[in-house]
Amino acid sequence: MGSNSVVSNRRMPEKMNCFDLSPNSNSDSEAEEVHVLAVDDSLVDRKVIERLLKISSCKVTAVDSGWRALKLLGLLDDEEEDKSSSSSSDGFEGLKVDLIITDYWMPGMTGYELLKKIKESSSFREIPVVIMSSENVMTRIDRCLEEGAEEFIVKPVKLSDVTRLRDYYMAAREIRSAESGINVNKRKLQESFDVCTASSSPSSSSASPPSLFSSPAPCSPSSLDSPTRRPKMTSLDHILI
Amino acid sequence: MLGWGVDRLRADMSRLLAILFHQGVLDEQFLQLQQLQDESSPNFVSEVVNIYFHESEKLLRNLRGLLLDREFSDYKKMGIHLNQFMGSSSSIGANRVRNVCVAFRAASEQNNRAG
C-alpha cells in the first residue's frame, strides 16, 4: 500500500505536464489518471467536456443518457446492484470511474435521478458526482447537493472548472491512499512499541519510575493493576491514537 | 505567395472574430474553445461549430414545426427544445443566439405566442 502512494507521487507531475495520450502510457497510468464518466444528451456539450477533460489529462468516457451511464457502471437492473454479479447480458462487470459529471436536464432520466440512483447503490455511492446545468436555480442546486452531489457547476463549463475538479479529486485520492499508508504505519509503531516495552526493565510490573517507556501498551496486564500508572497510560493512549 | 495568402486569411479571420466579439455575437466561451484547439486536436473549433450548426438546424426545424401548427399549445415541448438550444449555444459562446433563446423562452413560458 505504501508503494502505491509513492508511485502516484512520482507520476503525477509528469501526467499534468504532458498531453500525451499515446496507448503505451495508458496501461501503466490508468491507476494515476482520473477517469471521468461524462453524461450529457447534447452532442455539442459532450464534445466540449470531453476535450476539456482530455486536455486536463483525464481519461474520459462520454455517454448521452443516464441509462447508458448506469448500464456502463453495471447498475442497470435494480436487482443487480451488486457489482460482482456479472449475470448481465454481456458479462461486463462495470466501469471503474473516479468521478461522474452529468448534465441536469436530460430526456428520460435527469441528472438528479441519475445522482439518486448512484447514491443508492452500495458499490458506487462513494463516487463523487458533479452536476452541470445552464441554469442557476437555487432550489435545484440545493436539492442536488442534499442528495449528495459534490458540486454544481453552471454551464458553460470552462477549463478552470475542470482543472479545479481534477486537482481536487487527485488530491482526495492521494489522501485516501496516504490514509491507508498511515494505518499501516500506526500498526508498525504499535508493534515496535510492544517490542520496546518487552525488552525494557522487568521491573515494570512493580511500582517503579514513571518513565514514559516503562509504561507499556494497554494490553499489558501489569500496568493495569497499579492505579498509579493509569494517568500515564491514558496520556500515552492519546499520543498513540 | 501561398504563405502570404494564408496570412491574409488569418488577418481577415481575426478581424471578423473581433467584430463578432464586439457585437456580442460571440462571448468569452468561444475563446475557451479556441484554447482547447492544439496539435493533438487541430480542428476542434470547426468540428464543434459544425456539430452545433447541425443540431441547431434540427432544433430550429422542430421549433418552426411547433409554431406553424395552428393549434399549437405544447409550450412545454417548446421549452425543452429551447433549453437544449440555449445550452449548446452558451457552450460554444454563441452569445447572441443564447440571449434570443432566453427571450424566446420567457415568451413561451407566458404562453405568449406572438412573442
HADDOCK unambig.tbl for C-alpha pairs under 7 A between the chains (distance, minus, plus):
assign (segid A and resid 44 and name CA) (segid B and resid 48 and name CA) 6.14 0.50 0.50
assign (segid A and resid 44 and name CA) (segid B and resid 51 and name CA) 6.24 0.50 0.50
assign (segid A and resid 44 and name CA) (segid B and resid 52 and name CA) 5.91 0.50 0.50
assign (segid A and resid 44 and name CA) (segid B and resid 88 and name CA) 6.00 0.50 0.50
assign (segid A and resid 45 and name CA) (segid B and resid 88 and name CA) 6.24 0.50 0.50
assign (segid A and resid 45 and name CA) (segid B and resid 91 and name CA) 6.36 0.50 0.50
assign (segid A and resid 47 and name CA) (segid B and resid 48 and name CA) 6.91 0.50 0.50
assign (segid A and resid 51 and name CA) (segid B and resid 36 and name CA) 6.87 0.50 0.50
assign (segid A and resid 52 and name CA) (segid B and resid 36 and name CA) 6.92 0.50 0.50
assign (segid A and resid 134 and name CA) (segid B and resid 87 and name CA) 5.88 0.50 0.50
assign (segid A and resid 155 and name CA) (segid B and resid 91 and name CA) 6.89 0.50 0.50
assign (segid A and resid 156 and name CA) (segid B and resid 90 and name CA) 5.88 0.50 0.50
assign (segid A and resid 156 and name CA) (segid B and resid 91 and name CA) 4.77 0.50 0.50
assign (segid A and resid 158 and name CA) (segid B and resid 32 and name CA) 6.80 0.50 0.50
